[in-house]
């Protein structure tokens, strides 16, 4: 059951990051989950585990990390598309 909650919270974090960066329309649910999970890991590694948490993920560092992941992936896809 923990895995399901982790995936759901990862999807929500990824969707929030996509909405904040205005790149949510180009990303699907799977990409949102991946961005949320990787962003959560990245954010907690860099910023620590502060603030409220759900499913073992600190929300604020996770959202900040997911925003970074979404921006980097969008930038890389844009660069690859221009070549």
N, C-alpha and C positions, 0 to 999 in steps of 0.2 A: 504494500500500500504506500510505503514511503517513496518508492520509485515513481508511482503515478503522481503523487503530490509534487515531487521534484520536477517532473516534466511539465505539469500544469503551471507551477510558479515560474519555471524557466520560460515557458511560452509567454506568460504575462509580462515578465521582465523584458523579454525580447520585443514584444509588441509595444511596450511603453518606450523603449529605446528607439524603435523604428518611428513611432509617432513624434517623439521629441526631435528626431533628426530629419523628419519629413521624408523618410525612406521606407515607410511601412507598406506602401502600395506595391513596391517591387519585390517585397519579401513575402514568402509564404509561411505557413505555420511551422513547417519543419525548420526553415531558416530562423524563424523567431525563437524556437526552442533551442537551437544550437547557439544562436547569439546570446540568449539568456543564460544558458548553462556555462558557456565559455566566459561570458562577461562576468558572471557571478564569481567564477573561480579567479579570474584576473583581478576584478575589483577587490575581492577579499584578500588576495595575496599582496596587492599594492597598498590598499587603504585600511585593511584590517576588518574586524567584524564589529561594527558599531551600529547603533540604531536598532529598529525593530527587525525581527527575522521571521521568516516562514519557511517551512520545509528545510530548515538548516541553512538557509541563505540569508545573510544580512541584506536587507532591501536596498538601502541607499548606496553602499559600495557596489552591489550587484548591478544596479541600474546604471551607475556611472561607468562601470566596466563594460556593460553591454552597449552603451552609447559609443564607447571607444571602439569596440569590436565592429559595430554596424558602420561607423565612419570609415574605418580602415578597409573593411571588405568592400564597401561601396566605392571607395577611392581606387582600390586594386582592380575591381571589375571595370570601372571607367577607363583606367589606364590600359587594361588588356583589350578593351573594345576599340580603343583608338589606334592600336597598332595594326 
